[in-house]
Amino acid sequence: MDNLMEQLAQVLRQLRKSAGYSQAELAEKLGVGRTAYVYYETGKALPALPTVRLLMELYQVSADAFLYPERYLAENRQAAEAGEA
């Protein structure tokens, strides 16, 4: 489970940074406290399902990004490497 939480935390960080949000801005958009959001990004807590749904809508990604973070990370790595070539 730890690995899954770490991967999910990575996905959340990547999505937030690519969208240009600060942690505080995103926490406000999600209706959670900044500390709660920081816990999501550090793998100390999992976001509730309603929060995941908001994240999906905000970032226009499927649930797979959160359910299978290892796939999302691998796909993004491959896309980044293809862009560098």
Secondary structure, 3 states (H helix, E strand, C coil): CHHHHHHHHHHHHHHHHHHCCCHHHHHHHHCCCHHHHHHHHCCCCCCCHHHHHHHHHHHCCCCHHHHCHHHHHHHHHHHHHHHHC
